[in-house]
Structure formats: structure tokens, C-alpha cells
Amino acid sequence: MATAEYDSVTKVFESGDGEVVAVEDLTIAINEGEFLVLVGPSGCGKSTTLRLLAGLETISDGEVRIGDDVVNDKKPKDRDIAMVFQNYALYPHKTVAENMAFGLEMTTDLSDAEITERVSDAADLLDITDLLNRRPKALSGGQQQRVALGRAIVREPSVFLMDEPLSNLDAKLRTQMRTELQQLHDQLGVATVYVTHDQTEAMTMGDRIAVLNDGQLQQLGTPLECYHEPANTFVAGFIGSPSMNFIPLEFDHTTATGIGAGIEYEFSEEQAAEIGNSPREIELGIRPEEMELATEPGPDTVAATVTVIEPMGRESVLHLDVGDTTATASVSGDYDIATGDTIRLRFPRDRVHVFDADTGETIFNRARETESLPQGVQL
């Protein structure tokens, strides 16, 4: 049974220029104990989607359920949810313990002893027991984040809602807190809806991710499904860093060749059959890490000129002119490559994606096979 559910939910805002559809016909079921990440660019509707579940925005159409109850008209305090905000929203004049207890004091009939016990248990879980008598100004950013999490945990809700809670932290602390949040979720086992614009957070934290754009759900699936099997060019370009390369081609079924942007690429017979009759405008997609340096010309290779090199240590990210377009390749950092060099890249046929140029919808994705661990590695 789903812990929370959006059923054909739409949210329309009125503005001076007319109506703005922030969320359109959204249907998602969040399962018990699941960590669901809402991800997308700024303005895609992900925070509005979260606020609809929290009761901080009214629903224009559809239903939001928590458990078996439709909560469209319920106040936030009656929805059995707890929310962690981007700015932590701690009371500066209260101690850590008082901040964590305040919500329980205002919305429950728990005794002082029960509230103290919940605060103590949450503090132990988050390793902030020694901070309970401090005030927020005496805490680091990471410590303030833990207090905000503790304030949510003590409510023992049916659903946790988190609105970009790590965006105010520096890069190293953000990475650390990602791990801690995953461990915390595993311990609590409570359904969590997490909003972020950072696709790395989405990939590393979510059991499933919902990719949104312009208020519409583009794809709902596991992180690896969205990475390896994107539903369209938007998902393919948004998930993954560096982003997938797209090369516009006109497909000729007779020769199984895509021609355009100053290059030619020959598909296999099976791929040509999936693309269908020609002529057809397509986009060839390949991720930077899937490209290979080639030593000689071939039907699946293209020539490229290096314009910028970003050395990352183990790998180097190459920015390239490929025919009349540009691309990005990720290669071993051991290669001696200089700006201005002309190289040849192989686009392995089993690693390319093809999309319809008009609709952006996927025609086929790269072949994907999982491998088992070598004998003796599994314990």
C-alpha cells in the first residue's frame, strides 16, 4: 500500500498574465519506507509538488492521499507529516532541545516527560546530545541541519518531506550529509519525499526518482533506469554529469547511416530496423564516459578537435568540435592530449541512444547487461 499518493494532481496559479500551470496531471505513489526524490531544473514544479503534499498550497484538481485518507482539505498539522526546510528555520532564541520540542508542544498532548524522551532519542540518533543546550548561532551549518532533522524526527510522522535541505552546505559537508541522510532513512524506515535540483543527490540517494520539467512528470523510475533507459531527451540530458551528447542526424534506411552535422554514423541492422523507414530526423545520444579513443577510421567513429581540456585527475573531460556541432568526452587522465589536437572517437554501437528529433521521445536506448561479482568476491 502506498504511504502517500498524488492522483491526477494539478496546481494552477493566477497571475497578471493569466494562469500559470505549476503542476499538471501528476500521478505518483510513494511506497512505505521509500525514499523518493523529486528532481528537475529551477521552476519545474518540484517544490510546489512537495508543498501540495504538505498542505502549504491548495490543490486545483485531483487528490492527494496520505495513507488511506484524502487530505486535500486538511491543515498541515493534521496530515501526519514532518518537513525539513532549505533554510532550517530554527528559532534563534531557543536552545537545540527547545527547537526540537517546540512542534510537539504546540500540536500534541504528549507530557513533558514524553517530549523530553523523544528529543533525547532523536539527539542520540543524530549524535547531537552534547549540543542540546546550545543556541543555533553557536552551531555550524551541518549541526543546524541535524537539529532541523531532529525536529522532524521527534514527530514520528507517516511521511518526511525535505525541500533541498543540503543546498546551504559546502560541497564536502553536503557529500557527508548525503550519506548520513541515507543511513538515517534506513534506520527510521519512514517514507521520504526529497526535493533537489542536484541530479547527483537524486542518483545517489533515491530509491526512485521523479524527473519533472515544466510541471509535468517526465519519468519515474530507479536512478539507474533513468540513467540507462531515459524516456526522452530531457531526462537523458538532465540525468548524468557531464550531460549526454546529442548529435542531430538524418537517417537513411537504405544504408543504415545517419548523416548530419558534418559527420556520418553507420547503425547496425537491428538498430536500423528500430529507427524505421527513412528519411527520418533523429538525434544520436551518447554519454561522455561511453566514448572511446579510436586508432583508425571506422563506420562508428568520428573525427573531433579538442577545444578545452578539464583535467580531473583520474579522468580528463574533453570539450570537442565534432563536425558542425560540439560534444564532451570523458577519457583517462593518463592520455597526453593538448588543446587543438585532432582525435578520433568511437561511438560503440551498443552504447548509443537514439531519439526522435521532433518529439524528443526515445526510439531505443543503449544495450544494458548487468554483471555478477567475480567468484569469491561475494561474502
C-alpha positions in Angstrom: 0.0 0.0 0.0 1.2 3.5 -0.8 2.1 5.7 2.1 1.3 8.9 0.1 -0.1 9.4 -3.4 -0.7 12.1 -6.0 -3.7 11.2 -8.1 -4.0 13.3 -11.2 -3.0 16.4 -9.3 -2.9 19.8 -11.0 -1.9 23.2 -9.5 -2.7 26.4 -11.3 -1.6 29.8 -10.0 -3.3 33.0 -11.1 -1.1 35.8 -12.3 -1.4 39.2 -14.0 -0.7 37.5 -17.4 -3.3 34.8 -16.8 -3.0 31.2 -15.4 0.3 29.5 -14.7 0.2 25.7 -14.5 2.9 24.8 -12.0 2.0 21.1 -11.7 0.0 19.3 -14.4 -1.9 15.9 -14.0 0.7 14.4 -11.7 0.3 10.8 -10.6 2.9 9.3 -8.2 2.5 6.7 -5.4 5.1 6.8 -2.6 5.5 3.4 -1.0 6.0 2.6 2.6 9.7 3.1 3.6 10.6 4.5 0.2 13.0 7.4 -0.5 11.5 9.3 -3.4 13.4 12.2 -5.0 11.7 14.9 -7.0 14.3 16.4 -9.3 14.4 18.9 -12.1 15.6 22.4 -13.0 14.6 25.6 -11.3 10.9 26.3 -11.9 9.9 22.8 -12.9 7.3 22.5 -10.1 9.1 20.2 -7.7 8.8 22.4 -4.6 5.2 23.1 -5.4 4.6 19.4 -5.7 6.1 18.9 -2.2 4.1 21.8 -0.8 0.9 20.3 -2.1 1.6 17.2 -0.1 2.4 19.3 3.0 -0.7 21.3 2.7 1.1 24.6 2.2 -0.5 25.0 -1.3 -4.1 24.3 -2.3 -4.8 21.8 -5.0 -6.6 22.9 -8.1 -7.6 19.5 -9.3 -7.0 15.8 -8.3 -6.4 14.2 -5.0 -3.6 13.9 -2.5 -3.7 11.0 -0.1 -1.7 10.1 2.9 -2.4 6.5 3.9 -6.0 5.9 3.1 -7.1 9.4 3.7 -7.7 12.2 1.1 -6.0 15.2 2.7 -6.9 17.9 0.1 -8.7 20.0 2.7 -6.7 19.0 5.8 -4.5 21.5 7.5 -0.7 20.8 7.5 -0.7 20.0 11.3 -3.4 17.3 10.7 -1.6 15.4 7.9 0.9 13.4 10.0 3.9 14.8 8.1 7.1 16.5 9.1 9.0 18.9 6.9 12.7 19.9 6.7 13.2 23.3 5.0 16.1 24.6 3.0 16.9 27.4 5.5 16.5 25.1 8.6 14.0 27.7 10.2 15.4 27.4 13.7 14.3 29.8 16.5 17.4 31.7 17.4 16.3 32.4 21.0 15.6 28.8 21.8 18.1 26.1 22.6 18.6 23.0 20.4 16.4 21.0 22.8 13.7 23.7 22.8 13.7 23.9 19.0 13.3 20.1 18.7 10.5 20.0 21.3 8.5 23.1 20.1 6.4 21.4 17.4 5.4 18.6 19.8 4.4 21.2 22.5 2.2 23.1 20.0 0.5 20.2 18.2 0.3 17.2 20.6 -0.9 16.2 24.0 2.3 14.5 25.0 3.6 15.0 28.5 6.8 16.9 29.2 8.5 13.6 30.1 7.4 12.0 26.8 8.6 15.0 24.8 12.0 15.0 26.6 12.4 11.3 25.9 11.6 11.8 22.1 14.1 14.7 22.0 16.8 12.7 23.8 16.3 9.7 21.5 16.5 11.8 18.3 19.6 13.6 19.6 21.2 10.2 20.2 20.3 9.1 16.7 21.8 12.3 15.2 24.8 12.4 17.5 23.9 15.9 18.8 23.3 15.1 22.5 26.1 17.4 23.6 24.5 20.3 21.6 21.1 20.3 23.3 21.8 23.3 25.5 23.3 25.5 22.7 21.5 28.0 20.6 21.6 28.0 16.8 24.1 30.8 16.4 26.7 28.6 18.2 26.2 25.8 15.7 27.9 25.0 12.4 25.8 24.6 9.2 26.0 20.8 9.5 24.9 20.9 13.1 22.0 23.2 12.4 20.9 20.8 9.7 21.0 17.9 12.2 18.8 19.9 14.6 16.3 20.6 11.8 16.2 16.9 11.1 15.8 16.1 14.8 12.8 18.5 15.0 11.2 16.4 12.2 12.2 13.0 13.6 10.6 13.7 17.1 7.2 14.0 15.4 7.3 10.3 14.3 5.4 11.1 11.1 4.0 8.9 8.4 5.9 10.8 5.8 9.1 13.0 5.9 9.2 15.9 3.4 12.6 17.5 2.6 12.9 20.7 0.5 16.5 21.0 -0.7 17.9 20.6 2.9 21.6 20.3 1.8 21.8 23.3 -0.6 23.2 25.7 2.1 26.1 23.4 2.9 29.6 23.4 1.4 30.5 20.6 -1.1 32.3 18.4 1.3 29.7 18.6 4.0 27.0 18.1 1.5 28.6 14.8 0.5 28.9 13.7 4.1 25.3 14.6 4.9 24.0 12.7 1.9 25.5 9.6 3.4 24.1 10.4 6.8 20.6 11.0 5.5 20.6 7.7 3.7 21.7 5.9 6.9 19.1 7.8 8.9 16.4 6.8 6.4 17.4 3.2 6.6 17.2 3.3 10.4 13.8 5.0 10.6 12.2 3.3 7.6 9.7 6.1 7.0 8.6 7.2 3.6 10.5 10.3 2.5 9.9 12.8 -0.3 13.0 14.8 -1.1 13.3 17.7 -3.4 16.5 18.7 -5.1 17.8 20.3 -8.3 21.1 18.4 -8.0 20.9 15.2 -10.1 23.9 13.8 -8.2 21.8 13.9 -5.0 19.0 12.3 -6.9 21.1 9.5 -8.3 22.9 8.7 -5.0 20.0 9.0 -2.5 16.8 7.9 -4.2 15.1 4.5 -4.3 13.2 6.1 -7.2 13.4 9.5 -8.8 10.7 11.5 -10.4 12.1 13.8 -13.1 10.0 16.9 -13.6 10.0 19.6 -16.2 7.5 22.4 -16.8 5.2 20.9 -14.2 5.0 17.6 -16.0 6.4 14.2 -14.9 9.0 13.2 -17.5 10.0 9.8 -16.0 9.5 7.9 -12.8 12.0 5.0 -12.1 15.1 3.9 -10.2 18.2 6.1 -10.7 19.8 3.5 -13.0 16.6 3.2 -15.1 16.5 6.9 -15.6 20.3 7.0 -16.4 20.5 4.0 -18.7 16.9 4.0 -20.1 15.8 7.6 -20.3 12.3 8.2 -21.7 13.2 11.2 -23.7 16.0 13.7 -24.5 15.1 15.9 -21.4 15.7 13.0 -19.0 18.8 11.9 -20.9 20.3 15.3 -20.8 19.4 16.1 -17.2 20.5 12.9 -15.5 24.2 12.3 -15.7 27.2 14.6 -15.4 28.7 15.6 -17.8 25.5 15.6 -19.7 24.7 13.2 -22.6 25.8 14.4 -26.1 23.2 14.8 -28.8 24.0 14.9 -32.5 21.3 15.7 -35.0 21.2 13.3 -38.0 19.0 12.4 -40.9 18.6 8.7 -41.1 18.9 6.8 -44.4 17.4 3.3 -44.0 18.9 2.1 -47.3 22.5 2.4 -45.9 21.6 2.3 -42.2 23.5 5.6 -41.9 22.8 8.8 -40.1 24.2 11.9 -41.9 24.3 15.4 -40.5 26.3 18.0 -38.5 29.3 17.2 -40.8 29.5 13.5 -39.8 28.3 10.1 -40.8 27.4 7.3 -38.5 26.5 3.7 -39.5 24.0 1.8 -37.4 23.7 -1.9 -37.1 20.9 -3.7 -39.0 18.9 -4.3 -35.7 19.2 -0.6 -34.8 18.2 0.5 -38.3 15.1 -1.7 -38.1 14.1 0.0 -34.8 14.6 3.5 -36.3 12.3 2.5 -39.2 11.7 4.0 -42.6 13.7 6.9 -43.9 14.2 9.8 -44.3 13.8 10.5 -40.6 15.2 13.2 -38.4 16.8 11.7 -35.3 19.2 12.6 -32.5 22.1 10.3 -31.7 22.8 10.3 -28.0 26.0 9.1 -26.2 27.3 9.8 -22.8 30.8 11.3 -22.5 32.1 8.3 -20.5 30.9 5.8 -23.2 33.1 7.3 -25.9 36.3 5.6 -26.8 39.5 6.9 -28.4 40.0 5.1 -31.7 43.2 4.5 -33.6 41.8 4.3 -37.1 38.6 5.3 -39.0 35.6 3.1 -38.9 31.8 3.3 -39.6 31.2 4.0 -35.9 33.9 6.6 -35.4 34.1 10.4 -35.9 36.9 12.9 -36.0 37.0 15.6 -33.4 39.1 18.7 -32.4 39.9 19.3 -28.8 38.9 22.9 -27.8 39.1 22.7 -23.9 40.6 20.2 -21.5 39.4 19.8 -17.9 41.9 17.6 -16.0 40.1 15.9 -13.1 43.0 13.6 -12.1 41.8 10.0 -12.8 40.0 11.3 -15.9 40.0 14.3 -18.3 36.9 15.9 -19.6 37.4 17.0 -23.3 35.3 19.6 -25.0 35.3 19.0 -28.7 34.2 20.2 -32.0 32.7 17.3 -33.8 31.8 18.2 -37.4 29.4 21.2 -37.2 28.4 20.5 -33.5 30.1 20.2 -30.1 30.5 17.3 -27.7 32.0 16.3 -24.5 34.1 13.2 -23.8 35.5 11.7 -20.6 38.8 9.9 -21.1 41.5 8.5 -18.9 43.7 11.2 -17.4 46.8 9.3 -18.5 46.4 10.3 -22.1 48.7 13.1 -23.3 46.2 15.3 -25.2 46.6 19.0 -25.9 44.1 21.7 -26.9 43.9 21.9 -30.7 44.7 18.2 -31.2 42.6 16.3 -33.7 41.5 12.9 -32.3 39.1 10.1 -33.5 36.3 8.9 -31.2 34.4 5.7 -31.4 30.7 5.7 -30.5 30.3 1.9 -29.7 27.0 0.8 -31.3 25.9 -1.0 -28.1 26.2 2.2 -26.1 24.3 4.8 -28.2 20.8 6.0 -27.7 18.5 7.3 -30.5 15.7 9.8 -30.1 13.0 11.2 -32.4 14.2 14.7 -33.3 10.6 16.1 -33.4 9.1 14.7 -30.2 12.3 14.0 -28.2 10.9 10.6 -27.3 13.3 7.6 -27.1 13.4 5.3 -30.1 15.8 2.9 -28.4 18.3 3.0 -25.6 21.8 1.6 -25.3 22.1 -2.2 -24.7 22.4 -2.9 -21.0 23.6 -6.0 -19.3 24.4 -6.3 -15.6 27.4 -8.4 -14.4 27.7 -10.6 -11.4 30.6 -10.1 -9.0 33.6 -12.4 -9.7 33.6 -15.7 -8.0 34.7 -15.4 -4.4 34.0 -11.6 -4.1 30.6 -12.0 -2.6 30.7 -12.8 1.1 
